[in-house]
Amino acid sequence: MIVLTVLLALLTVELEDMLHAVISLCGMCITIGALFWLLDAPYVSVFQLLVYAGAVMVLFIATVMLTARKEKP
C-alpha cells in the first residue's frame, strides 16, 4: 500500500499531461485514506476520502477540463 502511494505521488509530479497528473493525485488521496483506515483512524480516513479525494479532486478535474489545452504536434 505504501509503495503504491509513493508510486502515485511520483506519477503526479512527473506526468506531463495535467489530467493524468490529477487522476494520479486522486489515486494517491484514496490510498492515503486506505492507510488511515488500516491504522484504525476511521474518522480521518473518511475525511480524507470525502474532502480530498472527493471535493478537491472534482474541482481540479473541472479546472483542467475547462482550460484550453495545447494539441501535441
C-alpha positions in Angstrom: 0.0 0.0 0.0 2.8 2.4 0.9 4.6 1.5 -2.4 1.5 2.3 -4.4 1.1 5.7 -2.6 4.7 6.6 -3.3 4.4 5.5 -6.9 1.2 7.6 -7.4 2.9 10.6 -5.8 5.9 10.3 -8.2 3.5 10.0 -11.2 1.7 13.1 -10.0 4.9 15.1 -10.2 6.4 13.5 -13.3 3.4 13.3 -15.7 3.2 15.9 -18.4 -0.5 15.6 -19.1 -2.3 17.6 -16.4 -5.4 15.4 -16.4 -3.4 12.3 -15.8 -1.5 14.0 -13.0 -4.8 15.0 -11.3 -6.0 11.4 -11.6 -2.8 10.2 -10.1 -3.2 12.7 -7.3 -6.8 11.4 -6.7 -5.5 7.8 -6.5 -2.8 8.9 -4.0 -5.5 10.5 -1.8 -7.5 7.3 -1.9 -4.5 5.2 -0.9 -3.7 7.6 1.9 -7.3 7.2 3.1 -6.9 3.4 3.0 -3.7 3.7 5.0 -5.5 5.8 7.7 -8.2 3.1 7.8 -5.6 0.4 8.3 -4.1 2.5 11.2 -7.5 2.4 12.9 -8.3 6.1 12.3 -11.7 5.8 10.5 -12.7 9.5 11.1 -9.5 10.7 9.4 -9.9 8.2 6.6 -13.5 9.2 5.8 -12.4 12.9 6.0 -9.5 12.2 3.6 -11.8 10.4 1.1 -14.7 12.8 1.2 -12.8 16.1 1.2 -9.6 15.5 -0.7 -10.4 12.5 -3.0 -13.9 13.8 -3.5 -14.4 17.5 -3.4 -10.9 18.8 -4.1 -10.3 16.4 -7.0 -13.7 17.3 -8.6 -12.6 21.0 -8.5 -9.1 20.1 -10.0 -10.6 18.0 -12.8 -13.2 20.7 -13.6 -10.4 23.3 -13.8 -8.3 21.1 -16.1 -11.2 20.3 -18.3 -12.3 23.9 -18.7 -8.9 25.3 -19.5 -7.6 25.3 -23.1 -5.2 22.5 -23.8 -2.5 22.6 -26.4 -2.5 20.0 -29.1 0.7 18.0 -29.3 2.3 18.2 -32.8 
